[in-house]
């Protein structure tokens, strides 16, 4: 079979078939006559070529078979490339970049290791098979022969081509000129034929596109190795942090955790961070609360030094309540898990607790004595004042009684004198 003749006749056959479908829209006799002449010429040429054994009776079907065969060939390559490109593609992400949300786990790393190790062999096997199936007569450099697209366009054949996105780190594009050129060539090809071009370039000997995937797979394998090593390091460091926490060494645990980035989703960075931040917050709050309690005790003690007109009996009850509150709070601190676990490393907190103990002991022993002394003094003063008032009252009463007797005596003398004077006048 003469491929050139077959493809040319297929193009004419497609045109004739298309025009025949448009026969109803032809109204001019000249157009109808031209179509009839073209059809007769095609049939005549087809018969001559058939007699010579150059073509089959249906050249279009030959081109259509080529179209389907090349689509199937290209799709078989592109399907494998898509699957290979998807294997552990997350490993192209730089996990050290804080803006990246992807955090691998050791389970993920273990799951992708085997497929990734097999990916390169699978790629090369696919490339060799695709290269062996290439028929040079099908191609005009990197594209299928042009008559195929012309016939497909005229006949309105629907394409089922698929194409993979070119994978890999951008540095592979910029550091390798051949790869950069090949990628640019494929991307700038018309979209309708880009899959054919991508597949054809991929199966070339020493293809830059194959090298791109080769580099991508090797890069991912190296990333996998690095991440597994890093995971082991982080796991050991986290165990070290937990040991620090168990030993009450909060500062060492905090400093060590701050040196780690939360790279892996299966390691407890957040849990440890929450434990440390909560412990630090409580340890920072304890001295403040202790200081506030001590100030309350000091204020109570200063109140005792004030001048009291009446015996401060209510202070005895207040003293009991303040001491009770201070001892309860001190007991709560000492029972607190954070305090018990980490206070030994916090000298400031230890000093605050000792000062609180001292002040409680002082208020507990010295203040009651002072209060009793104040109450006794106030009581004595009030008793003295009462005795003085009673004495003054008695003296007032006595003086008042004597004065009344003197007044009565004077009155009696005055009446007697008046009587004597009246009697003298009568005489």
Beta strands, then each sheet from edge to edge (+ up, - down):
strand 1: 139-140
strand 2: 143-144
sheet 1: 1+ 2-
end
